[in-house]
């Protein structure tokens, strides 16, 4: 019996970024995507929540930090690991807020780094998620 693929929610307002991430991750993971924070929260709070979230910081409307804080406030989503997707300038701006709580992947994307970070965070979540 094949093990179930882990589910990853990709949140980015740029379709090309979503397409690139899907291309890298589709063979190993079940993927869902959202182009805004409201849709991301709906998908995260569904009956079948993601095992990990790749979350863009800079988005129109509800930005990634707002989504992150709402995820952490909800009992259902507070333990889902989050990897921020960030550009160099955003990294400096938000580094203090994310230090020690989440991981981040810097744009432009590098496939090997994305795969490594996703695998590491999914593995760590097995040990950090309360029973």
C-alpha positions, 0 to 999 in steps of 0.5 A, a space after each residue: 500500500 502506497 503511503 498517502 501523499 502529504 498535502 501542501 497549500 501554496 499561497 501566492 498572488 503570482 500565477 507564475 510562482 504557483 506554476 513553478 512551485 507546482 512543477 517542482 512539487 507535484 510528483 511528491 505531494 498533493 497540492 492545492 493553491 490559493 491566490 489570496 489570503 481569504 482563500 488560503 484561510 478557507 482551504 487551511 480550515 477545511 475538513 482536509 487541511 494541508 500538512 504544510 503551507 508555502 505562504 507569500 508575504 507580499 500579497 494585495 489585500 490580506 498579506 502573508 503575515 496577516 494570514 500567518 497570524 490568523 492561522 496561528 490563532 486557530 486551534 485547527 491550523 495553529 500546528 500547520 508548518 508555514 514556509 514563507 516565500 519572500 523576496 530579499 527586501 521583504 526578508 529584511 522587513 519581516 525577519 524579526 517577526 518570523 525568526 524562530 517560528 517558521 522557515 522561509 524560501 527566498 525568491 528567485 526559487 531554487 528547486 533543490 532548496 524548495 524540496 529540502 525545506 519542504 521535506 525538513 519541515 514536514 519531518 519536523 512537524 511529525 515530532 512537534 505536533 501534539 498528540 
